[in-house]
Amino acid sequence: MTVIADAPVAGAPTGREEAWRFTPIARLRGLHDSVEGAVGAQVAVVTSPVAAFAHVSTDSLPAASGPIEWPAALARAASTQSGVLTIPAHSDSAVPTRVTVTGTGADSTVLTHLVIVAERGSRSVVVITHEGSITLSANIEIQVGDGADLTVISIHDWANDSVHLGRQHAVLGRDARFRSLIATLGGDVVRIVPTVEYSAPGGDAELLGVFFAEAGQHIEHRLLVDHSQPHCRSSVAYKGALQGDGAHSVWIGDVIIRADAVGTETYEINRNLLLTEGARADSVPNLEIETGNVASAGHASTTGRFDDEQLFYLQARGIDPETARRLVVRGFFAELVSRIADDEVAAHIIGSIEEKLGDAPLDEGTI
């Protein structure tokens, strides 16, 4: 296995590298090797009940921590303005902070840089919505302070001509809790790299993901959880459905448990549901362990068609075959969606999936 945590930012990818072998480089509109002519876009906070938000000079921020690939490094270096969202220490709000990134056309390259700081002992939810048409290279850097509890929900609801390369990196303090939900529901090519590192013992990270790829779409999630501190936990669960010729998803789950990370608990799973012929899901879970003193560690991956027993059960109770198939798809996602901390977001995701299912016929050969 190649651990991206130890890989240098070596230069523009060509598609021959392990980390880029599944990505359609030719469809990235040059985001992988240049940001010349790119414009910096300011993210907008729509609702912020407790957090302070400001635009600051990117040069005034600390250097990026953790693994960073060449396109993300280019975008960060070229960003002149960054949005910084600060959640005050010991604050507690049941009302989410809502952030939007809106594309106004795919013919220009856009850069965004957002920093989220959850200070010591705070509890909050941040919802980031991406919509419209765009060519985007984005960095999101997250700091979860000691004892803080932060949920970040990222919804990628792009128009079908959009290209998005994104990095989301979280650093967890002592006894911090971080939950991430990434829902990728649109775009031509969307490649998101969520990574987590721990700066002190006791951190707890839960990374959830939902995605739906249609004909010709490429959706890719490459995760890394780097356990370098003792007695930390991580849980990763991503589910995706694919329909249409050329629909392609890639899920890479890398977890490394370093020699000092004794008492680690970790598990990751990816499940993919193929709804039609011509769809392809690549799923590669990786687990590297450098110490024998771990509490638990494991991974799993499944890719397949409908569950015949579920379909039989529904049809035996008078439900027509097409409705039964759609109920199975919705039920496939229900377990993850029910864990979302925002009812409005959960309803949006389910509604988007139902819209994509629409009236499109599902191939009998996959059932």
Buried (B, 14 or more C-beta within 10 A) or exposed (E): EEBBBEBEEEEEBEEEBEBBEBBBBEEBBBBBBBBEEBEBBEBEBEEBEBBEBEEEEBEEBEEBEBBBBBBBBBBBEBBEBBBBBBBBBEBEBEEBBBBBBEBEEBEBBBBBBBBBBBBBBBBBBBBBBBBBBBBBBBBBBBBBBBBBBBBBBBBBBBBEBBBBBBBBBBBBBBBBBBBBBBBBBBBBBBBBBBBBBBBBBBBBBBBBBBBBBBBBBBBBBBBBBBBBBBBBBBBBBBBBBBBBEBBBBBBBBBBBBBEEBBBBBBBBBBBBBBBBEBBBBBBBBBBBBEBEEBEEBEBEBEBEBBBEEBBEEBBEEEBEEEEBBBBBBBEBBEEBBEEBBBEEBBEBBBEBBEEBBEEEEBBEEBB
